[in-house]
C-alpha cells in the first residue's frame, strides 16, 4: 500500500485507521510514525501477523483478516495493551507466540 513520504512531517499522529483497504503488506514508512499508539488493520487481507510494527504500539486491531498464527510468528511490542485478532483463521495459538508477547 502507499503512504506518502510526507508522513515524516506527521510527528504527532498517534492513531491510524486502515480498515477495509484490501491490504496484505505494510509500507516501511509506517514504522517512522514515532507517536503511533493505535493501529487498526481490520477487514483487510493479511494472512500472517505483520512484522516490524512500530514498537510503541499499545493497541493493535487485526480482526476480520485471514490470519493464521504459526509458531515462528512473534510480535515484539513491549507496550502492547490490547490486540484484536477476532474473526480470523486462527485454530490454535502456539506457546511460542504467547511467550513473545
C-alpha positions in Angstrom: 0.0 0.0 0.0 1.1 3.6 -0.4 1.8 6.1 2.3 3.4 9.3 1.1 7.0 10.2 2.3 5.4 13.3 3.9 4.5 11.0 6.9 7.8 12.2 8.4 6.1 15.5 8.9 3.3 13.9 11.0 5.3 13.6 14.2 2.2 13.7 16.4 0.0 11.2 14.6 -1.0 8.7 17.3 -4.0 6.9 15.7 -4.1 5.3 12.2 -7.2 3.5 10.9 -6.6 1.5 7.7 -9.7 -0.7 7.8 -11.3 -2.1 4.6 -8.4 -1.4 2.2 -7.5 -4.9 1.0 -4.0 -4.6 2.5 -1.8 -7.7 2.7 1.5 -5.9 3.5 2.6 -2.7 5.2 4.8 0.1 3.9 8.1 0.8 5.7 7.1 4.5 6.1 4.6 3.4 8.7 7.4 2.4 11.0 8.6 6.0 11.0 5.5 7.3 12.8 7.1 7.6 16.3 3.9 8.7 18.1 1.7 6.0 16.7 0.0 4.1 19.5 -3.2 2.8 17.8 -3.2 0.9 14.5 -6.4 -0.6 13.0 -5.7 -3.0 10.2 -9.1 -4.8 10.4 -11.0 -6.1 7.4 -8.0 -6.4 5.2 -6.2 -9.4 3.5 -3.4 -10.3 6.0 -2.7 -14.0 6.2 0.2 -13.6 8.7 0.9 -11.2 11.5 2.6 -8.1 10.2 6.2 -7.9 11.3 8.3 -4.9 12.4 5.4 -3.0 13.7 6.1 0.3 15.4 7.5 -0.6 18.8 5.4 1.9 20.8 2.0 0.5 19.7 -0.4 -0.1 22.6 -3.5 -1.0 20.6 -3.4 -3.3 17.5 -6.5 -4.4 15.7 -6.3 -7.1 13.1 -9.8 -8.5 13.2 -11.5 -9.9 10.1 -8.4 -10.8 8.1 -7.3 -14.3 7.1 -4.6 -14.6 9.7 -3.3 -18.0 10.9 -0.7 -17.9 13.7 2.4 -20.0 13.2 4.9 -21.0 16.0 7.5 -18.7 14.4 5.2 -15.7 14.4 6.1 -13.2 17.1 5.2 -9.6 17.7 7.7 -7.9 20.0 5.7 -5.0 21.2 6.5 -4.4 24.9 4.0 -1.6 25.2 1.1 -3.6 23.7 -2.0 -3.5 25.9 -4.7 -4.7 23.5 -4.6 -6.9 20.4 -7.8 -7.9 18.5 -7.5 -11.0 16.3 -11.2 -11.8 16.2 -12.7 -13.3 13.0 -9.5 -14.8 11.6 -8.4 -18.3 10.6 -6.8 -19.0 14.0 -7.3 -22.6 15.1 -4.6 -22.8 17.7 -2.3 -20.3 19.5 1.2 -21.8 19.8 3.0 -21.5 23.1 6.0 -19.8 21.3 3.7 -17.0 20.2 2.4 -16.4 23.7 5.9 -16.3 25.2 7.0 -13.5 22.9 4.1 -11.2 23.9 
